[in-house]
Amino acid sequence: MASRVLGNVVLYHYPLTRSTRVAWILHELGIPFDKVKTNPMTGETRTKDFLEKNPNHAVPVLEFEHQGKKHTMIESGAMVCFLADLPDIDVRLAPDAKQIVQRAEYLQMIFHACSWQDMILWNIRMHSTLLPTEMRDESTVMFNKQKWKVCKICFK
């Protein structure tokens, strides 16, 4: 069910980046949106127009209309929480604020995934495939793989 609260929704996105989690929740909630593929590796996030949307020159950027005004969000974790809490969505992905323990666990997992887990996986990817071979550091990969094992244990 599309949100009746939000007007036009636009997601500036690039595959295998933090914007994927936002596209995923938009799909789960059935919210129609326009996707603008924006490649950070080719400078598309450093244009004047894009920097006006996000001075941090990164995806995702989520634009939406509410009560005739355009709004912009630049933090993927905040986008996920915001979208999951929309009042007019039939699909409930987030525990209600009155469910104290469940809500605390939900928020902890969201923020953990968007910070700690995200950095671990980014370091593994960066030093495994993205950096030029001569800049890759196998000890960084191994260190972060070990951290990932601990991370998985924390949320069993």
C-alpha positions in Angstrom: 0.0 0.0 0.0 1.5 3.3 -1.0 1.8 6.1 1.5 -0.9 8.7 1.4 1.2 11.0 3.5 4.1 11.2 1.1 3.9 12.8 -2.3 6.5 12.1 -5.0 9.4 10.0 -3.7 12.9 10.0 -5.3 15.8 7.8 -4.3 19.3 8.7 -5.5 20.8 5.2 -5.6 23.8 3.2 -6.6 23.9 -0.6 -6.4 25.9 -2.2 -3.5 25.8 1.0 -1.5 23.9 2.1 1.6 21.1 3.2 -0.7 20.2 -0.5 -1.3 18.6 -0.7 2.2 16.4 2.2 1.4 15.3 0.8 -1.9 14.5 -2.5 -0.1 12.3 -0.9 2.5 10.5 1.2 -0.1 9.7 -2.0 -2.0 8.7 -3.9 1.2 6.3 -1.1 2.1 4.9 -0.8 -1.5 5.8 2.9 -1.7 6.3 3.9 -5.4 9.4 5.8 -6.0 11.6 7.1 -8.8 15.2 5.7 -8.7 18.0 8.0 -10.0 21.2 5.9 -10.5 24.0 8.1 -9.2 27.5 6.6 -9.5 29.8 7.9 -6.8 32.9 6.4 -8.5 32.5 8.6 -11.6 32.0 11.9 -9.9 28.2 12.0 -10.2 27.9 12.7 -6.5 30.3 15.7 -6.8 28.3 17.8 -9.2 27.0 21.2 -8.1 23.4 19.9 -8.3 24.1 16.8 -6.3 26.1 18.6 -3.6 23.1 20.9 -3.0 21.2 17.7 -2.1 24.0 16.1 -0.1 27.1 18.1 0.7 28.7 14.8 1.9 28.7 13.7 -1.8 27.2 10.3 -1.0 24.2 8.1 -1.8 21.6 7.6 -0.7 19.6 10.8 -0.9 15.8 10.5 -0.4 13.5 13.3 -1.6 9.8 13.3 -0.8 7.0 15.7 -0.8 4.8 16.3 2.3 2.0 18.9 2.5 3.3 20.6 -0.7 6.9 21.0 0.4 10.0 19.0 -0.7 12.1 17.4 1.9 15.5 15.7 1.7 17.1 13.0 3.8 20.8 11.9 3.5 21.2 9.2 6.2 20.1 5.7 5.3 19.4 4.5 8.8 17.2 7.5 9.5 15.4 6.9 6.1 14.7 3.3 7.1 13.3 4.3 10.5 11.3 7.1 9.1 9.7 5.0 6.3 9.0 2.1 8.7 7.2 4.5 11.1 4.9 6.2 8.5 1.5 6.3 10.0 -0.5 5.3 6.9 1.3 2.2 5.9 -0.6 -1.1 6.2 2.6 -3.2 6.5 4.2 -2.9 9.9 7.9 -3.6 9.9 8.8 -1.7 13.1 7.5 -2.4 16.6 5.3 0.3 18.0 6.9 2.7 20.5 4.6 1.2 23.2 6.4 -2.2 22.8 9.3 -1.0 24.8 11.7 -4.0 24.7 10.9 -4.9 21.1 11.4 -1.3 20.0 14.7 -1.0 21.8 16.0 -4.2 20.2 14.7 -3.1 16.8 16.4 0.3 17.1 19.6 -1.2 18.3 19.8 -3.6 15.4 19.0 -0.8 12.9 21.8 1.4 14.2 24.2 -1.4 14.7 23.7 -2.5 11.0 24.1 1.1 9.8 27.3 1.7 11.7 29.3 -1.1 13.1 28.3 -3.9 10.7 28.4 -1.5 7.7 32.0 -0.4 8.4 33.2 -4.0 8.9 31.7 -5.1 5.6 33.0 -1.9 3.8 36.5 -2.6 5.0 36.4 -6.2 3.8 35.0 -5.1 0.4 37.4 -2.2 0.0 40.5 -4.3 0.7 39.3 -7.3 -1.2 38.1 -5.8 -4.5 37.8 -2.0 -4.7 41.3 -0.7 -4.0 44.1 -1.2 -6.5 46.0 -4.4 -5.7 49.0 -2.6 -4.3 46.9 -0.7 -1.8 45.0 -3.7 -0.4 45.8 -4.9 3.1 45.1 -8.6 3.8 45.5 -8.0 7.6 42.6 -5.5 7.4 40.4 -8.1 5.7 41.3 -10.7 8.3 40.8 -8.4 11.2 37.3 -7.3 9.9 36.3 -10.9 9.2 37.1 -11.7 12.8 35.0 -8.7 14.0 32.2 -9.9 11.8 32.1 -13.3 13.6 31.9 -11.4 16.9 29.2 -9.2 15.5 27.0 -12.2 14.5 27.3 -13.6 18.0 26.0 -10.4 19.6 22.6 -10.7 17.9 21.8 -14.4 18.2 
